[in-house]
Amino acid sequence: MKIDLTDTTASKINKALVQGRRAIGTPAVGMVLTMVIVTDEENAYDAIKAAEEASREHPSRTLVVIKRHARTPRDRTNSRLDAEVRVGADSGAGETVVLRTYGEVSDHADSVVLPLLLPDAPVVVWWPVDAPEVPAKDPLGALAQRRITDMYAVEAPLTALQARVNSYAPGDTDLAWTRLTPWRSMLAAALDQARTKVISAAVESEADNPSAELLARWLGARLEVPVERVVTAGPVVTAVRLGTKNGEIVIDRPEGPLATLSLPGQPSRTLALKVRSTSELIAEELRRLDADEMYAVALRGESGTKETPRHV
Amino acid sequence: MTELEALPDGTPQDAATTPEGSGDTTVEPVGVKAVDVTAVDVKAEAKSNGPVPVADWENPLRDPRDRRLPRIAGPSGLVIFGVTGDLSRKKLMPAVYDLANRGLLPPGFSLVGFARRDWEDEDFAQIVHDSVKEHARTPFREEVWQQLAEGMRFIPGTFDDDTAFKQLRSAIEELDAARGTSGNYAFYLSVPPKFFPKVVQQLKRHGLASPPEGSWRRAVIEKPFGHDLESARELNALVHDVFDPEQVFRIDHYLGKETVQNILALRFANQMYEPIWNRSYVDHVQITMAEDIGIGGRAGYYDGIGSARDVIQNHLLQLMALTAMEEPIAFDAESLLTEKLKVLKSVKLPENLGEHTVRGQYAAAWQGGEKVRGYLQEEGIDPKSTTDTYAAVKLEVDNRRWAGVPFYLRTGKRLGRRVTEIAVVFQRAPHSPFDSTATEELGQNAIVIRVQPDEGMTVRFGSKVPGTSMEIRDVTMDFAYGESFTESSPEAYERLILDVLLGDANLFPRHQEVEESWKVLDPIEEYWETHGKPAQYPSGSWGPKEADEMLARDGRSWRRP
C-alpha cells in the first residue's frame, strides 16, 4: 500500500509507516538494515528499483532522499517536505519511503532521515549520482556504516578516483570496485591453478575506466609488479594479462559476456563474465557491512606502476 | 526430504534417486587456496600438462580480508551415474548450472553423464539444457550455458559393461587434456542401491577411483546408507575398499539448507539461547518432517524400507544431533563430527517400545480437496504390507544437559501439509503472579526452527491481550531471512556439490554417524517386526491417533506444524 504525505514531518512519516504495516497485517518487522538513497528525480526510479530487488536478499527500510531544485528565488525560500510511504507489495521485501525535499530543508535532509532509521540496525548510504566530495563527512554519510558511491556516474572518473583516494574512510566503497568481483575471483582462481609467481601484468580496457584503474592498482598492490594499462576500444575491461616465467595467464573478453581463459601449458577455456545489473551489485554490497579493506588497498595501489597508454 | 521424495516418481530403473552406500568423509577442511591440493598430494609434482607448481605457494590475489571473493572450486569434473534419473534432472544438473551461473565453478569444469541410453554428447547436452531451463533457480544465460556445454560428455552403457567404463576412462583423459580438469573427478552415484557395489567395483577395476599423483577422486553417495547396521557396515567396507574414506561424501540434502546451518549460528553465535537450551528450561523437543505426497511411483524402493529407515535414521537424527549437541571447538568437519557423535552415542531408547513408538500407514481419504488412495491400495504394494509410512519415536539423550528431556521424532507421508521443523518447547513459568483465568489461554513457550518450506524461525510466547482485563495469550514472532529466489540463497544441492568439489566435509554425515544412527533405529525396527502392525491414519491428517496417545501418556501433545 501507498500513503502520500504532503508538507509533512518525520514524525508523521513514522506514524504512516506504522499505519501501513498494521493495514497489511504484519506488525513485526524482520528488516536487517536501513538503506538511504540520495539521488535526483532523474535517477530515482532506477535506484529504487535496484534497491527493491536487492531487498529480497536483504529485507530493508529504504529511504530515498530526492532533492528538488527550485527554479525561482521565491521557491528557494519555501521549505517543504513531501513523502510517499510504500509498504507491502509496493516495496519489495521491506518498506520504502520516498522523501522529496524543497528549499532549505534540502540542506538538512539528515534531520529527516535520522528519526526514520530502523532502531539499532546498520545504515547504508548510496549515492547513485552526485556523491559528495568527502562521503564520510557528509551529514547523511556520517549516519552510515557503509557509504556506496559510483565512479561510473561521474564526468571525469579518474579525477573522482583520486578524490576517493584522498577522502577514503573505512566504510567507503564504490560500485566500480563491486563490478570487478567476477574478474578478481576468476583471476584468483586462475592463479590457484597456475601456482606460480607473476612477474608482469597488464590491464586492457576502454579509456578512463575507473574499474580498470582499480583492478590495475589492486593487481599492482597484491602481486608487487608494475601493471601496464592498455587502452582498447572496450567495452569496459577487455583483458588482463599476467606474465609468468612459463608464459602468460590471460583472461580475454573482447566483447559480450563470454571470456577466454588461457593458462600456460593448458588448453584455453571459455568462461562467462557478464556485466551485472545494479541490483546485483547493491545486493553484493549489502552482504558485508564492515569496512572493505581490500578496496582501500586497491584505491591506494602501489607506487611501482607505470603508465604506458597505447591505442589499439 | 520432501523435495527428494517428490523426485523419484517414474524413475527409470537404471537411474534412481536413492543409491545405497557409505564411506567416510574425514577430509580436513581445505582452504580456498588449497582446493586442488589435499593431504594426499602435498608433494604435487608437475602435472602432465601444467606448469611446475611451487611448494608452499600462496596466492597473492587471495587475502582473508578480501571477503568478496567467493570460494571457487579448483579444476575438476563431475561424473554422474544414473544421469537420466529424476534427481539428476531436477536437482543435480540445475544445481551445476546455477553454480556456473554464480561463477563458482572453475573454468573448464566438465560434466560426464553415464546411463543406459543410446545418446551422443549432443543428445545429452540437450537433456541437460532442457532440465536446466525448466528447473534452474537462476535465469538462463546463453554464455554460461556455452561455458558448460563445451565440457559435457556422455557415456552410454550398463554398469557391467567394461567397454563403457573404458570409454569413461578415455573421456576423462580427453577432458584432462582438452579442458584442464587436472584429473580431479567426483563420481556422483545417483543409482539404486542394488547397483551400488557394481559401480564401485567397476570404478576400481578400471583404475578410475585412484587419483593420479596430485589430484583427487571423490565419491558422492545418496541415502539409503544401508537398511540396518549390518548392511551399512558392509557398504562402508565396500566403498572404503575403493575410495579413501576421506574422499567419500554422503549427501543429506537437509544439511545443505540455510536454516539447518543457521541452527549452529543461532545456538553458538548468540548469548541468549544457550543458557536456556537444557533440561532446566526445556520441557521437550519435537522434530517433524511431514510430506503431503504419497509414495508415488517408488513402490519398489519404498516397500520394505518405510519412513523410519527412509527419514528418521538420517535426516531427523541429524537434525536432532545439531539441536542437542554441545558447542564444537571449531566449525570444521572434525569437531562437528565429534560433537554429533557424542549425541548419537548417548541416545537412549524408551524401555517400553510399544508405548513410546508408533508406526502407521496412510489410508484412503480426502486430502486437501483430492481423493487419494491408501498405501495398501497403491500400485505395486502388497495389500498385506506392514511397511510404515508414518513413524513417531520418543528418544532421550542421556547426558547432563538433556537427561529427562524427551525428543519426539515423527515423519510421515500424506500428512496435513509439507513441513519440516524443529520445535523446542519450554517448561511453563514456575510461578505465575496472574490468576488462572488470566493465563488460561497461555501455552508453553517455544522456539521453532522452520526448516522447510518458508525457512526461518518462530518464537512463541505469551502476551497480554489489549483491553482492560488481564488476559494472557500466545503470540508468535516470525523471522525469515532473505528469500529463496535470490542468487545468493542457494539450493541445498548447489551448496553440497560445491562443497564436494572444494573438499569441504562440514555438511556431510560420516560413516560413524551413519552407523550410530542405525544403532538407534535397529531395535525399534526389530520390535516393530515382531509386534503388531501399522496403525491406519486417514490421508491428510496429522497421523494415527496412537501417536496422539503416545504423547498423551507423557502429558503432552503434538504441535500442529
Contacts between the chains, C-beta under 8 A, distances in Angstrom:
chain1	res1	chain2	res2	distance
A	28	B	477	5.7
A	28	B	478	6.3
A	30	B	478	7.1
A	30	B	479	5.3
A	30	B	480	6.0
A	30	B	481	7.2
A	32	B	481	7.4
A	56	B	482	7.1
A	56	B	483	5.0
A	56	B	485	7.0
A	56	B	486	5.3
A	57	B	482	5.0
A	57	B	483	7.3
A	57	B	486	4.1
A	57	B	487	7.9
A	57	B	488	5.8
A	57	B	489	7.0
A	58	B	482	7.1
A	59	B	481	7.7
A	59	B	482	7.5
A	93	B	483	6.5
A	178	B	68	7.8
A	181	B	68	4.9
A	181	B	69	7.1
A	182	B	103	5.4
A	184	B	61	7.1
A	184	B	66	8.0
A	184	B	68	7.3
A	184	B	69	6.1
A	185	B	68	7.8
A	185	B	69	4.8
A	185	B	70	5.7
A	185	B	72	6.0
A	185	B	103	6.3
A	186	B	72	8.0
A	186	B	103	7.3
A	186	B	107	7.2
A	187	B	61	5.8
A	188	B	59	6.1
A	188	B	61	4.1
A	188	B	62	5.4
A	188	B	69	5.6
A	188	B	72	7.6
A	189	B	72	4.5
A	189	B	74	7.8
A	189	B	106	6.1
A	189	B	107	7.3
A	190	B	107	7.5
A	191	B	59	5.0
A	191	B	60	7.6
A	191	B	61	5.4
A	192	B	32	7.8
A	192	B	33	6.5
A	192	B	35	6.9
A	192	B	36	7.2
A	192	B	59	5.6
A	192	B	62	7.9
A	192	B	72	7.7
A	192	B	74	6.2
A	193	B	36	7.3
A	193	B	50	7.4
A	193	B	74	6.8
A	193	B	75	5.7
A	193	B	106	7.5
A	193	B	180	7.5
A	193	B	182	7.6
A	194	B	50	7.9
A	194	B	51	5.9
A	195	B	51	7.2
A	195	B	53	4.0
A	195	B	54	6.0
A	195	B	57	4.9
A	195	B	59	7.8
A	196	B	51	5.4
A	196	B	52	7.5
A	196	B	53	7.2
A	196	B	54	6.1
A	196	B	57	7.5
A	197	B	54	7.2
A	198	B	60	7.4
A	219	B	61	7.8
A	222	B	60	4.8
A	222	B	61	5.4
A	222	B	63	7.4
A	223	B	60	5.4
A	223	B	61	7.4
A	224	B	60	7.5
A	244	B	51	7.3
A	246	B	51	4.2
A	246	B	52	7.5
A	247	B	51	7.8
A	256	B	143	7.0
A	257	B	141	7.2
A	257	B	143	4.1
A	258	B	143	4.5
A	258	B	146	6.3
A	258	B	147	7.4
A	261	B	107	4.5
A	261	B	108	7.8
A	263	B	50	7.8
A	263	B	51	7.7
A	263	B	180	6.9
A	264	B	51	5.5
A	265	B	49	5.8
A	265	B	50	5.8
A	265	B	51	5.5
A	266	B	49	6.0
A	266	B	50	6.1
A	266	B	180	4.2
A	267	B	49	7.9
A	267	B	108	7.4
A	267	B	177	6.9
A	267	B	178	5.3
A	267	B	179	6.2
A	267	B	180	5.5
A	269	B	107	4.2
A	269	B	108	4.1
A	269	B	147	7.7
A	269	B	150	7.6
A	269	B	179	6.3
A	269	B	180	6.5
A	270	B	107	7.5
A	270	B	146	6.2
A	270	B	147	5.1
A	270	B	150	6.3
A	271	B	107	4.3
A	271	B	147	5.4
A	272	B	100	7.1
A	272	B	101	7.5
A	272	B	103	7.4
A	272	B	141	6.6
A	272	B	143	4.2
A	272	B	144	4.3
A	272	B	146	7.5
A	272	B	147	4.9
A	273	B	103	8.0
A	274	B	141	6.6
A	274	B	143	6.4
A	274	B	144	7.9
A	280	B	487	7.1
A	283	B	486	7.0
A	283	B	487	7.6
A	283	B	488	6.9
A	284	B	68	7.0
A	287	B	488	7.0
A	288	B	67	5.6
A	288	B	68	7.7
A	292	B	68	7.6
A	293	B	65	4.5
A	293	B	66	8.0
A	294	B	63	6.5
A	294	B	65	5.8
A	294	B	66	4.3
A	294	B	68	7.2
